[in-house]
Amino acid sequence: MASVFSVDSFSGAPAVARGVSRLFLRNQIMVQPEVGLRNHRRADLMGINAKGEIIIVEIKCARADLLGDQKWPEYLDYCDRFFWAVPAGFDVGPLASEAFMPERAGLIIADAYDAEIARPAALVPLAAARRKVETQRLARLAMRRLMGIADPDPVLAEIEAE
């Protein structure tokens, strides 16, 4: 009987997120999935590297989703580096167009096992005050999630980190 956590059960965005997370971990970038931003957007992956740079990854697995996403530039105010992540075989042609800021946005190709940076993301440093706030928010979110694992009481689960 296959485990519910079997890698075979990963497909689509969860598989891409897993592959990117593995790549980043090897490169000392620690990430959290599904991170709410103060502008009410939600980053698919948000992390911090050993230099304190904040990285956001937006995952796209469908061409229509990519082409219909007009809100992604709103992530740029919350990170030093921004990446698109797509599954192997995805048509990356549109990501080379000016609308997707290839001079700013990196590109990662991933599957459930690993990922590769196809185009590096430019470093556009956040203001020090913004970096401090976002770093603290990310740390508090990670700690809150760990607390939820240690004490899964449903009443406590309703309390979110701000």
N, C-alpha and C positions, 0 to 999 in steps of 0.2 A: 504494500500500500504506500502510495506517495505521500510525503509530508505536505501539509498546507503551506509550508515555507519553502518548498522545492523551487529551485531556480526555473524550472520549466513553467511555473505559474506566473512568472514575470513576463509581461509584454507591454508594449506601448510606453507611455510616460513613466510608469514605475520601473521598467527595465532600463530606460535611458537614465533616470535619476540614480539608479543603483550603479550603473557603469561610471557615470560622472563622479559620484561620491567616492568610488574606489580610486579613480584617477587622482582626484583631489587629495585624498588621504595619503597616497604615496608621495604627494608633493607638499605635504604639511599644510593643506587647506582643509579646515574643519567646517562642515556644512550642517545646516538644518533644513529640512524640507518644509514647504508651505509656511512661509514667514510673512505675516501681515506687516505692511508698511504703514507709516503714519498718514499717507495719502489715500488709504483705504484700498490699495492694490495688494496683491499677494504674490510674492516671489516664489517660484517653484523650488529653487534652492538658493540659500543665502549663506555665505560663509566668510571666514576670515583667515588670512594666511599668516605666516610667521612674522611678516613685516607689519602686520596690523591693517593691511589693505582689505577692504570689503568687496566681495565678489557676489554678483547676482547672476543666476543662470535661469533663462526662460526656455522651457522645453516645448518643442512643437513636434507632433507626430503626424499631423495632417496638413496638407497644402492649404486647404480652405481656412483652417484655423490660423495658419501663419499669415496668409494674405488678408484675413479679416481683422487681424490684431492691430488696432490703431492706438492702443493705450500703452504699448511697451516703452515708449520714450519716457514715460513717467517714472520708470525704475531708475533712470540714469542719475537722478538727484540723490539716490541712496546707496551708490556704490562707486568704487574706484575703477572697477573693471566689470564689464558686462559681456556675457556670453549667450549665444544661442546654442542649444543642444538638440540634436536630431538623431533619429535612428539611422543605422547604415542603410544605404539605398534611397534615402530621402532626396528629393530633387532640391539641391541647395542653390540652384540658379537664382531664384529671387533674392536670396540673402546677399548677393553681390551687387544688387541695385542700390542706388543712393538712398532710397526710402528706408533701407535697413542699416544705414550708416556703417558700411564695412570698414571704414577707417577707424571706427570706435568700437564696434561690436565684434567680439571673437566668435569662433565657431568650433563646436565640439561634436564629433561623431561618436555615438555610443551604442552599446548593447548591454544586456544584463551582466556581462562579465567584465567589461572594461570600456575605456573610451580613449580617444586621441584628439588632441587639439589640432584642428585643421587650419585654423587661423587664430593667431594670438589676439587677445583683447588689448586695446590701448589703455594705458594708465592715464586716467583723468582724476587727479587727487581731489578728494572731498575737502571741504573746509574743516579745520581742526575741530571746531565745535560740533559740526554735523557728524564727523567720524566718532567723536566721543559718545554722543547720544546713541548712534546706531550700534556701536560696539557694546555699550551697556545693555541696550534692548536685546541684542542677540544673545548676550551672556545670560540675561535674566530668563529669556525664553528657553534656552538650553537647560538651565537649572530647573525651571518649572517642569519641563518635560521629564527630567530625571526624577524629580520629586513624585511625579505621577506614576512612574514605574515602581518606585519604592513604596508608595502608599496609594493604591488604586481606588481608594474610597470614592464612590460616586459623588458624594457631597463635595469633597475637595476638588474633584475633577472639574467642577463648574467654575472654580476660581482661576482666572487667567492672569498671566503676567502682562503688565501694561507697558 
